[in-house]
Amino acid sequence: MASSSQYPFWTHDTVAAAVLAGVATASAQSRLDGWAARLNLPTITALVHGWPMLLILVGLILLLVHPAGSHVAKATPQAGESREISNEFRA
């Protein structure tokens, strides 16, 4: 199915995750709005209205600080190192 479509399979997963995150955020926002209205405190109301933007900013900061390809481990040994095969895996 993925090979016959125009887009790779991970694109559909990404879109589905974004939609799910949006629905969950909207649900949480509506519940928090009701809670803030009952408390009637300006500070709490400001925090309730601003938390999605803070979440987006934290995500962007993490994306910039930890790029996707920076934590990939090298599979080849460095100069002077030897690759030992464990006896457990030998037949």
PyMOL Python script that loads the backbone (N, CA, C, O; Angstrom):
from pymol import cmd

cmd.read_pdbstr("""\
ATOM      1  N   MET A   1       0.811  -1.190   0.000  1.00  0.00           N
ATOM      2  CA  MET A   1       0.000   0.000   0.000  1.00  0.00           C
ATOM      3  C   MET A   1       0.857   1.258   0.000  1.00  0.00           C
ATOM      4  O   MET A   1       0.550   2.217  -0.708  1.00  0.00           O
ATOM      5  N   ALA A   2       1.926   1.262   0.786  1.00  0.00           N
ATOM      6  CA  ALA A   2       2.757   2.452   0.882  1.00  0.00           C
ATOM      7  C   ALA A   2       3.543   2.692  -0.402  1.00  0.00           C
ATOM      8  O   ALA A   2       3.770   3.843  -0.776  1.00  0.00           O
ATOM      9  N   SER A   3       3.961   1.628  -1.085  1.00  0.00           N
ATOM     10  CA  SER A   3       4.755   1.816  -2.283  1.00  0.00           C
ATOM     11  C   SER A   3       3.919   2.290  -3.464  1.00  0.00           C
ATOM     12  O   SER A   3       4.453   2.937  -4.366  1.00  0.00           O
ATOM     13  N   SER A   4       2.626   1.987  -3.486  1.00  0.00           N
ATOM     14  CA  SER A   4       1.780   2.399  -4.595  1.00  0.00           C
ATOM     15  C   SER A   4       1.251   3.818  -4.440  1.00  0.00           C
ATOM     16  O   SER A   4       0.766   4.401  -5.409  1.00  0.00           O
ATOM     17  N   SER A   5       1.334   4.375  -3.257  1.00  0.00           N
ATOM     18  CA  SER A   5       0.817   5.727  -3.037  1.00  0.00           C
ATOM     19  C   SER A   5       1.853   6.760  -3.456  1.00  0.00           C
ATOM     20  O   SER A   5       3.025   6.442  -3.660  1.00  0.00           O
ATOM     21  N   GLN A   6       1.401   7.990  -3.579  1.00  0.00           N
ATOM     22  CA  GLN A   6       2.272   9.067  -4.003  1.00  0.00           C
ATOM     23  C   GLN A   6       3.215   9.512  -2.885  1.00  0.00           C
ATOM     24  O   GLN A   6       4.331   9.954  -3.159  1.00  0.00           O
ATOM     25  N   TYR A   7       2.785   9.401  -1.646  1.00  0.00           N
ATOM     26  CA  TYR A   7       3.571   9.845  -0.498  1.00  0.00           C
ATOM     27  C   TYR A   7       4.062   8.650   0.298  1.00  0.00           C
ATOM     28  O   TYR A   7       3.416   7.602   0.305  1.00  0.00           O
ATOM     29  N   PRO A   8       5.207   8.796   0.976  1.00  0.00           N
ATOM     30  CA  PRO A   8       5.692   7.700   1.831  1.00  0.00           C
ATOM     31  C   PRO A   8       4.743   7.449   3.005  1.00  0.00           C
ATOM     32  O   PRO A   8       3.948   8.316   3.370  1.00  0.00           O
ATOM     33  N   PHE A   9       4.835   6.278   3.577  1.00  0.00           N
ATOM     34  CA  PHE A   9       3.929   5.873   4.656  1.00  0.00           C
ATOM     35  C   PHE A   9       4.082   6.750   5.888  1.00  0.00           C
ATOM     36  O   PHE A   9       3.094   7.033   6.565  1.00  0.00           O
ATOM     37  N   TRP A  10       5.309   7.190   6.194  1.00  0.00           N
ATOM     38  CA  TRP A  10       5.517   7.976   7.412  1.00  0.00           C
ATOM     39  C   TRP A  10       4.796   9.305   7.354  1.00  0.00           C
ATOM     40  O   TRP A  10       4.487   9.876   8.400  1.00  0.00           O
ATOM     41  N   THR A  11       4.515   9.821   6.161  1.00  0.00           N
ATOM     42  CA  THR A  11       3.784  11.084   6.048  1.00  0.00           C
ATOM     43  C   THR A  11       2.374  10.930   6.595  1.00  0.00           C
ATOM     44  O   THR A  11       1.868  11.823   7.275  1.00  0.00           O
ATOM     45  N   HIS A  12       1.736   9.797   6.301  1.00  0.00           N
ATOM     46  CA  HIS A  12       0.387   9.557   6.813  1.00  0.00           C
ATOM     47  C   HIS A  12       0.405   9.425   8.338  1.00  0.00           C
ATOM     48  O   HIS A  12      -0.495   9.917   9.018  1.00  0.00           O
ATOM     49  N   ASP A  13       1.427   8.766   8.864  1.00  0.00           N
ATOM     50  CA  ASP A  13       1.552   8.646  10.319  1.00  0.00           C
ATOM     51  C   ASP A  13       1.750  10.010  10.968  1.00  0.00           C
ATOM     52  O   ASP A  13       1.175  10.291  12.020  1.00  0.00           O
ATOM     53  N   THR A  14       2.556  10.851  10.348  1.00  0.00           N
ATOM     54  CA  THR A  14       2.817  12.181  10.886  1.00  0.00           C
ATOM     55  C   THR A  14       1.548  13.025  10.885  1.00  0.00           C
ATOM     56  O   THR A  14       1.273  13.737  11.851  1.00  0.00           O
ATOM     57  N   VAL A  15       0.786  12.948   9.816  1.00  0.00           N
ATOM     58  CA  VAL A  15      -0.463  13.708   9.739  1.00  0.00           C
ATOM     59  C   VAL A  15      -1.450  13.198  10.781  1.00  0.00           C
ATOM     60  O   VAL A  15      -2.125  13.993  11.436  1.00  0.00           O
ATOM     61  N   ALA A  16      -1.540  11.880  10.941  1.00  0.00           N
ATOM     62  CA  ALA A  16      -2.451  11.309  11.933  1.00  0.00           C
ATOM     63  C   ALA A  16      -2.042  11.732  13.344  1.00  0.00           C
ATOM     64  O   ALA A  16      -2.902  12.044  14.168  1.00  0.00           O
ATOM     65  N   ALA A  17      -0.740  11.744  13.629  1.00  0.00           N
ATOM     66  CA  ALA A  17      -0.272  12.170  14.954  1.00  0.00           C
ATOM     67  C   ALA A  17      -0.557  13.650  15.184  1.00  0.00           C
ATOM     68  O   ALA A  17      -0.922  14.038  16.293  1.00  0.00           O
ATOM     69  N   ALA A  18      -0.399  14.479  14.160  1.00  0.00           N
ATOM     70  CA  ALA A  18      -0.672  15.910  14.301  1.00  0.00           C
ATOM     71  C   ALA A  18      -2.168  16.157  14.546  1.00  0.00           C
ATOM     72  O   ALA A  18      -2.529  17.005  15.362  1.00  0.00           O
ATOM     73  N   VAL A  19      -3.027  15.427  13.850  1.00  0.00           N
ATOM     74  CA  VAL A  19      -4.468  15.571  14.058  1.00  0.00           C
ATOM     75  C   VAL A  19      -4.850  15.127  15.468  1.00  0.00           C
ATOM     76  O   VAL A  19      -5.634  15.791  16.146  1.00  0.00           O
ATOM     77  N   LEU A  20      -4.290  14.002  15.900  1.00  0.00           N
ATOM     78  CA  LEU A  20      -4.573  13.512  17.246  1.00  0.00           C
ATOM     79  C   LEU A  20      -4.094  14.493  18.308  1.00  0.00           C
ATOM     80  O   LEU A  20      -4.796  14.737  19.289  1.00  0.00           O
ATOM     81  N   ALA A  21      -2.907  15.054  18.118  1.00  0.00           N
ATOM     82  CA  ALA A  21      -2.390  16.041  19.067  1.00  0.00           C
ATOM     83  C   ALA A  21      -3.261  17.295  19.079  1.00  0.00           C
ATOM     84  O   ALA A  21      -3.497  17.876  20.139  1.00  0.00           O
ATOM     85  N   GLY A  22      -3.737  17.713  17.918  1.00  0.00           N
ATOM     86  CA  GLY A  22      -4.613  18.883  17.852  1.00  0.00           C
ATOM     87  C   GLY A  22      -5.935  18.664  18.562  1.00  0.00           C
ATOM     88  O   GLY A  22      -6.419  19.547  19.271  1.00  0.00           O
ATOM     89  N   VAL A  23      -6.521  17.487  18.374  1.00  0.00           N
ATOM     90  CA  VAL A  23      -7.790  17.175  19.045  1.00  0.00           C
ATOM     91  C   VAL A  23      -7.589  17.111  20.560  1.00  0.00           C
ATOM     92  O   VAL A  23      -8.411  17.626  21.318  1.00  0.00           O
ATOM     93  N   ALA A  24      -6.505  16.484  20.998  1.00  0.00           N
ATOM     94  CA  ALA A  24      -6.230  16.385  22.438  1.00  0.00           C
ATOM     95  C   ALA A  24      -5.972  17.768  23.037  1.00  0.00           C
ATOM     96  O   ALA A  24      -6.423  18.060  24.145  1.00  0.00           O
ATOM     97  N   THR A  25      -5.250  18.613  22.310  1.00  0.00           N
ATOM     98  CA  THR A  25      -4.979  19.964  22.805  1.00  0.00           C
ATOM     99  C   THR A  25      -6.257  20.791  22.887  1.00  0.00           C
ATOM    100  O   THR A  25      -6.459  21.528  23.853  1.00  0.00           O
ATOM    101  N   ALA A  26      -7.120  20.673  21.882  1.00  0.00           N
ATOM    102  CA  ALA A  26      -8.388  21.414  21.908  1.00  0.00           C
ATOM    103  C   ALA A  26      -9.274  20.948  23.061  1.00  0.00           C
ATOM    104  O   ALA A  26      -9.931  21.761  23.711  1.00  0.00           O
ATOM    105  N   SER A  27      -9.290  19.651  23.312  1.00  0.00           N
ATOM    106  CA  SER A  27     -10.075  19.126  24.423  1.00  0.00           C
ATOM    107  C   SER A  27      -9.540  19.628  25.761  1.00  0.00           C
ATOM    108  O   SER A  27     -10.307  20.054  26.624  1.00  0.00           O
ATOM    109  N   ALA A  28      -8.227  19.576  25.925  1.00  0.00           N
ATOM    110  CA  ALA A  28      -7.622  20.061  27.168  1.00  0.00           C
ATOM    111  C   ALA A  28      -7.850  21.558  27.333  1.00  0.00           C
ATOM    112  O   ALA A  28      -8.106  22.036  28.438  1.00  0.00           O
ATOM    113  N   GLN A  29      -7.757  22.294  26.230  1.00  0.00           N
ATOM    114  CA  GLN A  29      -7.960  23.741  26.296  1.00  0.00           C
ATOM    115  C   GLN A  29      -9.383  24.090  26.724  1.00  0.00           C
ATOM    116  O   GLN A  29      -9.581  25.010  27.519  1.00  0.00           O
ATOM    117  N   SER A  30     -10.365  23.370  26.209  1.00  0.00           N
ATOM    118  CA  SER A  30     -11.751  23.672  26.583  1.00  0.00           C
ATOM    119  C   SER A  30     -12.009  23.359  28.055  1.00  0.00           C
ATOM    120  O   SER A  30     -12.739  24.087  28.727  1.00  0.00           O
ATOM    121  N   ARG A  31     -11.413  22.279  28.554  1.00  0.00           N
ATOM    122  CA  ARG A  31     -11.578  21.959  29.981  1.00  0.00           C
ATOM    123  C   ARG A  31     -10.884  22.990  30.869  1.00  0.00           C
ATOM    124  O   ARG A  31     -11.415  23.389  31.906  1.00  0.00           O
ATOM    125  N   LEU A  32      -9.690  23.414  30.449  1.00  0.00           N
ATOM    126  CA  LEU A  32      -8.966  24.414  31.233  1.00  0.00           C
ATOM    127  C   LEU A  32      -9.662  25.770  31.193  1.00  0.00           C
ATOM    128  O   LEU A  32      -9.633  26.503  32.181  1.00  0.00           O
ATOM    129  N   ASP A  33     -10.290  26.116  30.064  1.00  0.00           N
ATOM    130  CA  ASP A  33     -11.033  27.378  29.984  1.00  0.00           C
ATOM    131  C   ASP A  33     -12.188  27.400  30.982  1.00  0.00           C
ATOM    132  O   ASP A  33     -12.437  28.416  31.631  1.00  0.00           O
ATOM    133  N   GLY A  34     -12.886  26.284  31.100  1.00  0.00           N
ATOM    134  CA  GLY A  34     -13.977  26.205  32.071  1.00  0.00           C
ATOM    135  C   GLY A  34     -13.483  26.328  33.495  1.00  0.00           C
ATOM    136  O   GLY A  34     -14.106  26.987  34.328  1.00  0.00           O
ATOM    137  N   TRP A  35     -12.348  25.681  33.772  1.00  0.00           N
ATOM    138  CA  TRP A  35     -11.760  25.744  35.104  1.00  0.00           C
ATOM    139  C   TRP A  35     -11.296  27.167  35.432  1.00  0.00           C
ATOM    140  O   TRP A  35     -11.495  27.643  36.549  1.00  0.00           O
ATOM    141  N   ALA A  36     -10.676  27.844  34.457  1.00  0.00           N
ATOM    142  CA  ALA A  36     -10.192  29.211  34.674  1.00  0.00           C
ATOM    143  C   ALA A  36     -11.356  30.175  34.839  1.00  0.00           C
ATOM    144  O   ALA A  36     -11.257  31.136  35.602  1.00  0.00           O
ATOM    145  N   ALA A  37     -12.458  29.936  34.138  1.00  0.00           N
ATOM    146  CA  ALA A  37     -13.633  30.813  34.273  1.00  0.00           C
ATOM    147  C   ALA A  37     -14.232  30.705  35.671  1.00  0.00           C
ATOM    148  O   ALA A  37     -14.697  31.696  36.234  1.00  0.00           O
ATOM    149  N   ARG A  38     -14.217  29.484  36.232  1.00  0.00           N
ATOM    150  CA  ARG A  38     -14.748  29.309  37.588  1.00  0.00           C
ATOM    151  C   ARG A  38     -13.875  29.997  38.626  1.00  0.00           C
ATOM    152  O   ARG A  38     -14.393  30.557  39.592  1.00  0.00           O
ATOM    153  N   LEU A  39     -12.550  29.966  38.443  1.00  0.00           N
ATOM    154  CA  LEU A  39     -11.648  30.599  39.407  1.00  0.00           C
ATOM    155  C   LEU A  39     -11.660  32.119  39.292  1.00  0.00           C
ATOM    156  O   LEU A  39     -11.535  32.826  40.293  1.00  0.00           O
ATOM    157  N   ASN A  40     -11.811  32.621  38.056  1.00  0.00           N
ATOM    158  CA  ASN A  40     -11.905  34.056  37.795  1.00  0.00           C
ATOM    159  C   ASN A  40     -10.668  34.817  38.293  1.00  0.00           C
ATOM    160  O   ASN A  40     -10.782  35.888  38.888  1.00  0.00           O
ATOM    161  N   LEU A  41      -9.487  34.242  38.039  1.00  0.00           N
ATOM    162  CA  LEU A  41      -8.222  34.894  38.376  1.00  0.00           C
ATOM    163  C   LEU A  41      -7.501  35.252  37.070  1.00  0.00           C
ATOM    164  O   LEU A  41      -7.324  34.384  36.216  1.00  0.00           O
ATOM    165  N   PRO A  42      -7.088  36.491  36.903  1.00  0.00           N
ATOM    166  CA  PRO A  42      -6.461  36.904  35.643  1.00  0.00           C
ATOM    167  C   PRO A  42      -5.165  36.155  35.327  1.00  0.00           C
ATOM    168  O   PRO A  42      -4.893  35.868  34.162  1.00  0.00           O
ATOM    169  N   THR A  43      -4.370  35.836  36.337  1.00  0.00           N
ATOM    170  CA  THR A  43      -3.109  35.127  36.106  1.00  0.00           C
ATOM    171  C   THR A  43      -3.371  33.720  35.591  1.00  0.00           C
ATOM    172  O   THR A  43      -2.737  33.280  34.633  1.00  0.00           O
ATOM    173  N   ILE A  44      -4.292  33.022  36.214  1.00  0.00           N
ATOM    174  CA  ILE A  44      -4.629  31.660  35.780  1.00  0.00           C
ATOM    175  C   ILE A  44      -5.220  31.686  34.378  1.00  0.00           C
ATOM    176  O   ILE A  44      -4.903  30.824  33.558  1.00  0.00           O
ATOM    177  N   THR A  45      -6.061  32.650  34.094  1.00  0.00           N
ATOM    178  CA  THR A  45      -6.666  32.764  32.763  1.00  0.00           C
ATOM    179  C   THR A  45      -5.602  33.005  31.704  1.00  0.00           C
ATOM    180  O   THR A  45      -5.678  32.432  30.617  1.00  0.00           O
ATOM    181  N   ALA A  46      -4.612  33.841  31.998  1.00  0.00           N
ATOM    182  CA  ALA A  46      -3.521  34.102  31.054  1.00  0.00           C
ATOM    183  C   ALA A  46      -2.695  32.841  30.817  1.00  0.00           C
ATOM    184  O   ALA A  46      -2.319  32.549  29.682  1.00  0.00           O
ATOM    185  N   LEU A  47      -2.411  32.095  31.883  1.00  0.00           N
ATOM    186  CA  LEU A  47      -1.659  30.846  31.725  1.00  0.00           C
ATOM    187  C   LEU A  47      -2.427  29.814  30.912  1.00  0.00           C
ATOM    188  O   LEU A  47      -1.847  29.104  30.091  1.00  0.00           O
ATOM    189  N   VAL A  48      -3.727  29.733  31.140  1.00  0.00           N
ATOM    190  CA  VAL A  48      -4.561  28.774  30.416  1.00  0.00           C
ATOM    191  C   VAL A  48      -4.590  29.108  28.928  1.00  0.00           C
ATOM    192  O   VAL A  48      -4.588  28.208  28.087  1.00  0.00           O
ATOM    193  N   HIS A  49      -4.618  30.388  28.605  1.00  0.00           N
ATOM    194  CA  HIS A  49      -4.662  30.778  27.203  1.00  0.00           C
ATOM    195  C   HIS A  49      -3.292  30.704  26.537  1.00  0.00           C
ATOM    196  O   HIS A  49      -3.216  30.625  25.311  1.00  0.00           O
ATOM    197  N   GLY A  50      -2.217  30.728  27.305  1.00  0.00           N
ATOM    198  CA  GLY A  50      -0.881  30.766  26.724  1.00  0.00           C
ATOM    199  C   GLY A  50      -0.129  29.450  26.689  1.00  0.00           C
ATOM    200  O   GLY A  50       0.934  29.382  26.071  1.00  0.00           O
ATOM    201  N   TRP A  51      -0.637  28.392  27.331  1.00  0.00           N
ATOM    202  CA  TRP A  51       0.140  27.156  27.411  1.00  0.00           C
ATOM    203  C   TRP A  51       0.373  26.474  26.071  1.00  0.00           C
ATOM    204  O   TRP A  51       1.433  25.869  25.907  1.00  0.00           O
ATOM    205  N   PRO A  52      -0.541  26.524  25.093  1.00  0.00           N
ATOM    206  CA  PRO A  52      -0.213  25.888  23.812  1.00  0.00           C
ATOM    207  C   PRO A  52       0.978  26.552  23.114  1.00  0.00           C
ATOM    208  O   PRO A  52       1.793  25.869  22.494  1.00  0.00           O
ATOM    209  N   MET A  53       1.080  27.869  23.213  1.00  0.00           N
ATOM    210  CA  MET A  53       2.216  28.560  22.599  1.00  0.00           C
ATOM    211  C   MET A  53       3.512  28.199  23.312  1.00  0.00           C
ATOM    212  O   MET A  53       4.550  28.046  22.669  1.00  0.00           O
ATOM    213  N   LEU A  54       3.462  28.063  24.634  1.00  0.00           N
ATOM    214  CA  LEU A  54       4.652  27.633  25.366  1.00  0.00           C
ATOM    215  C   LEU A  54       5.066  26.225  24.961  1.00  0.00           C
ATOM    216  O   LEU A  54       6.258  25.942  24.839  1.00  0.00           O
ATOM    217  N   LEU A  55       4.108  25.350  24.754  1.00  0.00           N
ATOM    218  CA  LEU A  55       4.390  23.984  24.320  1.00  0.00           C
ATOM    219  C   LEU A  55       5.054  23.980  22.940  1.00  0.00           C
ATOM    220  O   LEU A  55       5.992  23.217  22.709  1.00  0.00           O
ATOM    221  N   ILE A  56       4.582  24.811  22.038  1.00  0.00           N
ATOM    222  CA  ILE A  56       5.174  24.913  20.703  1.00  0.00           C
ATOM    223  C   ILE A  56       6.595  25.455  20.793  1.00  0.00           C
ATOM    224  O   ILE A  56       7.491  24.943  20.123  1.00  0.00           O
ATOM    225  N   LEU A  57       6.813  26.472  21.604  1.00  0.00           N
ATOM    226  CA  LEU A  57       8.153  27.042  21.755  1.00  0.00           C
ATOM    227  C   LEU A  57       9.138  26.051  22.354  1.00  0.00           C
ATOM    228  O   LEU A  57      10.283  25.976  21.910  1.00  0.00           O
ATOM    229  N   VAL A  58       8.712  25.290  23.352  1.00  0.00           N
ATOM    230  CA  VAL A  58       9.585  24.269  23.947  1.00  0.00           C
ATOM    231  C   VAL A  58       9.932  23.204  22.911  1.00  0.00           C
ATOM    232  O   VAL A  58      11.072  22.744  22.851  1.00  0.00           O
ATOM    233  N   GLY A  59       8.960  22.813  22.101  1.00  0.00           N
ATOM    234  CA  GLY A  59       9.223  21.841  21.044  1.00  0.00           C
ATOM    235  C   GLY A  59      10.220  22.354  20.022  1.00  0.00           C
ATOM    236  O   GLY A  59      11.096  21.610  19.582  1.00  0.00           O
ATOM    237  N   LEU A  60      10.095  23.621  19.639  1.00  0.00           N
ATOM    238  CA  LEU A  60      11.045  24.206  18.695  1.00  0.00           C
ATOM    239  C   LEU A  60      12.446  24.310  19.288  1.00  0.00           C
ATOM    240  O   LEU A  60      13.435  24.062  18.598  1.00  0.00           O
ATOM    241  N   ILE A  61      12.531  24.672  20.552  1.00  0.00           N
ATOM    242  CA  ILE A  61      13.838  24.748  21.210  1.00  0.00           C
ATOM    243  C   ILE A  61      14.491  23.376  21.261  1.00  0.00           C
ATOM    244  O   ILE A  61      15.681  23.241  20.976  1.00  0.00           O
ATOM    245  N   LEU A  62      13.714  22.354  21.623  1.00  0.00           N
ATOM    246  CA  LEU A  62      14.270  21.001  21.654  1.00  0.00           C
ATOM    247  C   LEU A  62      14.691  20.539  20.274  1.00  0.00           C
ATOM    248  O   LEU A  62      15.692  19.835  20.138  1.00  0.00           O
ATOM    249  N   LEU A  63      13.954  20.918  19.255  1.00  0.00           N
ATOM    250  CA  LEU A  63      14.297  20.549  17.891  1.00  0.00           C
ATOM    251  C   LEU A  63      15.603  21.193  17.458  1.00  0.00           C
ATOM    252  O   LEU A  63      16.405  20.570  16.763  1.00  0.00           O
ATOM    253  N   LEU A  64      15.818  22.441  17.866  1.00  0.00           N
ATOM    254  CA  LEU A  64      17.048  23.133  17.503  1.00  0.00           C
ATOM    255  C   LEU A  64      18.240  22.671  18.325  1.00  0.00           C
ATOM    256  O   LEU A  64      19.356  22.609  17.810  1.00  0.00           O
ATOM    257  N   VAL A  65      18.024  22.349  19.586  1.00  0.00           N
ATOM    258  CA  VAL A  65      19.122  21.933  20.458  1.00  0.00           C
ATOM    259  C   VAL A  65      19.565  20.511  20.141  1.00  0.00           C
ATOM    260  O   VAL A  65      20.761  20.218  20.155  1.00  0.00           O
ATOM    261  N   HIS A  66      18.620  19.630  19.859  1.00  0.00           N
ATOM    262  CA  HIS A  66      18.915  18.221  19.581  1.00  0.00           C
ATOM    263  C   HIS A  66      18.459  17.865  18.174  1.00  0.00           C
ATOM    264  O   HIS A  66      17.361  17.335  18.006  1.00  0.00           O
ATOM    265  N   PRO A  67      19.278  18.144  17.149  1.00  0.00           N
ATOM    266  CA  PRO A  67      18.883  17.782  15.784  1.00  0.00           C
ATOM    267  C   PRO A  67      18.728  16.273  15.641  1.00  0.00           C
ATOM    268  O   PRO A  67      19.339  15.513  16.392  1.00  0.00           O
ATOM    269  N   ALA A  68      17.929  15.840  14.699  1.00  0.00           N
ATOM    270  CA  ALA A  68      17.568  14.430  14.553  1.00  0.00           C
ATOM    271  C   ALA A  68      18.762  13.538  14.266  1.00  0.00           C
ATOM    272  O   ALA A  68      18.798  12.415  14.770  1.00  0.00           O
ATOM    273  N   GLY A  69      19.728  13.970  13.493  1.00  0.00           N
ATOM    274  CA  GLY A  69      20.833  13.108  13.113  1.00  0.00           C
ATOM    275  C   GLY A  69      22.016  13.132  14.053  1.00  0.00           C
ATOM    276  O   GLY A  69      22.990  12.421  13.809  1.00  0.00           O
ATOM    277  N   SER A  70      21.979  13.913  15.112  1.00  0.00           N
ATOM    278  CA  SER A  70      23.160  14.071  15.955  1.00  0.00           C
ATOM    279  C   SER A  70      23.373  12.930  16.934  1.00  0.00           C
ATOM    280  O   SER A  70      24.490  12.749  17.419  1.00  0.00           O
ATOM    281  N   HIS A  71      22.349  12.160  17.238  1.00  0.00           N
ATOM    282  CA  HIS A  71      22.495  11.109  18.238  1.00  0.00           C
ATOM    283  C   HIS A  71      22.599   9.715  17.633  1.00  0.00           C
ATOM    284  O   HIS A  71      22.426   8.725  18.344  1.00  0.00           O
ATOM    285  N   VAL A  72      22.876   9.618  16.350  1.00  0.00           N
ATOM    286  CA  VAL A  72      23.001   8.317  15.700  1.00  0.00           C
ATOM    287  C   VAL A  72      24.368   7.733  16.031  1.00  0.00           C
ATOM    288  O   VAL A  72      25.397   8.375  15.821  1.00  0.00           O
ATOM    289  N   ALA A  73      24.369   6.523  16.545  1.00  0.00           N
ATOM    290  CA  ALA A  73      25.616   5.869  16.930  1.00  0.00           C
ATOM    291  C   ALA A  73      26.335   5.335  15.692  1.00  0.00           C
ATOM    292  O   ALA A  73      25.703   4.921  14.720  1.00  0.00           O
ATOM    293  N   LYS A  74      27.653   5.354  15.748  1.00  0.00           N
ATOM    294  CA  LYS A  74      28.442   4.830  14.637  1.00  0.00           C
ATOM    295  C   LYS A  74      28.529   3.317  14.746  1.00  0.00           C
ATOM    296  O   LYS A  74      28.753   2.777  15.829  1.00  0.00           O
ATOM    297  N   ALA A  75      28.350   2.638  13.623  1.00  0.00           N
ATOM    298  CA  ALA A  75      28.373   1.181  13.608  1.00  0.00           C
ATOM    299  C   ALA A  75      29.776   0.636  13.378  1.00  0.00           C
ATOM    300  O   ALA A  75      30.043  -0.519  13.710  1.00  0.00           O
ATOM    301  N   THR A  76      30.664   1.424  12.827  1.00  0.00           N
ATOM    302  CA  THR A  76      32.011   0.944  12.528  1.00  0.00           C
ATOM    303  C   THR A  76      32.953   1.303  13.672  1.00  0.00           C
ATOM    304  O   THR A  76      32.813   2.369  14.272  1.00  0.00           O
ATOM    305  N   PRO A  77      33.914   0.426  13.983  1.00  0.00           N
ATOM    306  CA  PRO A  77      34.863   0.721  15.061  1.00  0.00           C
ATOM    307  C   PRO A  77      35.833   1.820  14.645  1.00  0.00           C
ATOM    308  O   PRO A  77      36.115   1.992  13.459  1.00  0.00           O
ATOM    309  N   GLN A  78      36.339   2.555  15.619  1.00  0.00           N
ATOM    310  CA  GLN A  78      37.304   3.606  15.375  1.00  0.00           C
ATOM    311  C   GLN A  78      38.678   2.991  15.132  1.00  0.00           C
ATOM    312  O   GLN A  78      38.868   1.792  15.337  1.00  0.00           O
ATOM    313  N   ALA A  79      39.630   3.803  14.698  1.00  0.00           N
ATOM    314  CA  ALA A  79      40.994   3.334  14.449  1.00  0.00           C
ATOM    315  C   ALA A  79      41.605   2.821  15.748  1.00  0.00           C
ATOM    316  O   ALA A  79      41.542   3.500  16.773  1.00  0.00           O
ATOM    317  N   GLY A  80      42.183   1.649  15.712  1.00  0.00           N
ATOM    318  CA  GLY A  80      42.796   1.056  16.885  1.00  0.00           C
ATOM    319  C   GLY A  80      41.858   0.180  17.686  1.00  0.00           C
ATOM    320  O   GLY A  80      42.313  -0.532  18.581  1.00  0.00           O
ATOM    321  N   GLU A  81      40.579   0.202  17.404  1.00  0.00           N
ATOM    322  CA  GLU A  81      39.621  -0.634  18.103  1.00  0.00           C
ATOM    323  C   GLU A  81      39.377  -1.901  17.300  1.00  0.00           C
ATOM    324  O   GLU A  81      39.457  -1.901  16.071  1.00  0.00           O
ATOM    325  N   SER A  82      39.083  -2.968  18.005  1.00  0.00           N
ATOM    326  CA  SER A  82      38.762  -4.211  17.310  1.00  0.00           C
ATOM    327  C   SER A  82      37.318  -4.577  17.611  1.00  0.00           C
ATOM    328  O   SER A  82      36.772  -4.224  18.657  1.00  0.00           O
ATOM    329  N   ARG A  83      36.723  -5.281  16.687  1.00  0.00           N
ATOM    330  CA  ARG A  83      35.338  -5.717  16.863  1.00  0.00           C
ATOM    331  C   ARG A  83      35.377  -7.169  17.327  1.00  0.00           C
ATOM    332  O   ARG A  83      35.835  -8.049  16.599  1.00  0.00           O
ATOM    333  N   GLU A  84      34.898  -7.409  18.532  1.00  0.00           N
ATOM    334  CA  GLU A  84      34.890  -8.755  19.077  1.00  0.00           C
ATOM    335  C   GLU A  84      33.507  -9.358  18.942  1.00  0.00           C
ATOM    336  O   GLU A  84      32.503  -8.683  19.167  1.00  0.00           O
ATOM    337  N   ILE A  85      33.456 -10.619  18.578  1.00  0.00           N
ATOM    338  CA  ILE A  85      32.187 -11.319  18.456  1.00  0.00           C
ATOM    339  C   ILE A  85      32.031 -12.181  19.697  1.00  0.00           C
ATOM    340  O   ILE A  85      32.919 -12.956  20.054  1.00  0.00           O
ATOM    341  N   SER A  86      30.903 -12.033  20.336  1.00  0.00           N
ATOM    342  CA  SER A  86      30.639 -12.780  21.546  1.00  0.00           C
ATOM    343  C   SER A  86      30.464 -14.262  21.229  1.00  0.00           C
ATOM    344  O   SER A  86      29.950 -14.612  20.166  1.00  0.00           O
ATOM    345  N   ASN A  87      30.889 -15.139  22.145  1.00  0.00           N
ATOM    346  CA  ASN A  87      30.759 -16.572  21.947  1.00  0.00           C
ATOM    347  C   ASN A  87      29.309 -17.040  22.058  1.00  0.00           C
ATOM    348  O   ASN A  87      28.984 -18.136  21.601  1.00  0.00           O
ATOM    349  N   GLU A  88      28.432 -16.232  22.653  1.00  0.00           N
ATOM    350  CA  GLU A  88      27.022 -16.599  22.785  1.00  0.00           C
ATOM    351  C   GLU A  88      26.341 -16.740  21.437  1.00  0.00           C
ATOM    352  O   GLU A  88      25.461 -17.583  21.261  1.00  0.00           O
ATOM    353  N   PHE A  89      26.749 -15.919  20.493  1.00  0.00           N
ATOM    354  CA  PHE A  89      26.060 -15.876  19.220  1.00  0.00           C
ATOM    355  C   PHE A  89      26.668 -16.812  18.176  1.00  0.00           C
ATOM    356  O   PHE A  89      26.138 -16.927  17.071  1.00  0.00           O
ATOM    357  N   ARG A  90      27.741 -17.463  18.501  1.00  0.00           N
ATOM    358  CA  ARG A  90      28.328 -18.418  17.575  1.00  0.00           C
ATOM    359  C   ARG A  90      27.614 -19.757  17.675  1.00  0.00           C
ATOM    360  O   ARG A  90      27.220 -20.185  18.760  1.00  0.00           O
ATOM    361  N   ALA A  91      27.451 -20.414  16.531  1.00  0.00           N
ATOM    362  CA  ALA A  91      26.751 -21.696  16.502  1.00  0.00           C
ATOM    363  C   ALA A  91      27.630 -22.835  16.945  1.00  0.00           C
ATOM    364  O   ALA A  91      27.185 -23.983  16.976  1.00  0.00           O
TER     365      ALA A  91
END
""", "prot")
cmd.dss("prot")
cmd.show_as("cartoon", "prot")
cmd.util.cbc("prot")
cmd.orient("prot")
